[in-house]
Amino acid sequence: MAQTYYCRTVTYQVAVLYNCVSSPDTLSTGYIAMDTLNYKLVTSETELEGALEVRRRVFIEEQGVDEDEEYDGRDSESLHVVVKDGDRVIGTARVQFLATSAAKIERMAILKPFRQKGIGSRIMAFLHEELRNRQVEQVVLHAQYPVIAFYRSCGFRETGPPFWEAGIKHIKMQRRL
């Protein structure tokens, strides 16, 4: 029997550093402006396209992941969260449900100008609450080596040996909700 889930949006006031430039793609340090970032489940094709664009820029362009590996055909069966700065998607993650009480967080990505501002931690907090509401008890992920400390700070612990995925060193991590 299909269940109905109700969506929610969380809004945070976040200090984002801006410099007056002609293109939002060239943001750099400058004066501080307060912006409202919205953390929400994807509810439209436009939001999903925004999430896929963030993943393209981060994984394919920055990290050199093969496009066929990044777009693996599982997006239509996944739960997606986006972080929006106005109408622009600046961060995302997706969730695969492994079993009734287990899920895997995947494809977490934040555009470069918005990193190191607490957005990743807020994505994880948003997802943890959402997954708890869906009676998920166990969450796993494959962490890239440079961000293991970040996932530890979110309550995850390493559960296996290192491995290579998409040409990048990873380790499996998990936590109970």
Secondary structure, DSSP 8 states (H G I E B T S, - for coil): --------EEEEEEEEEE---S-GGG--S-EEEEEEEEEEE--SHHHHHHHHHHHIIIIIIIT---HHHHS-S-GGGSEEEEEEETTEEEEEEEEEEEETTEEEEEEEEE-GGGTTSSHHHHHHHHHHHHHHHTT--EEEEEEEGGGHHHHHHTT-EE-S--EEETTEEEEEEEEE-
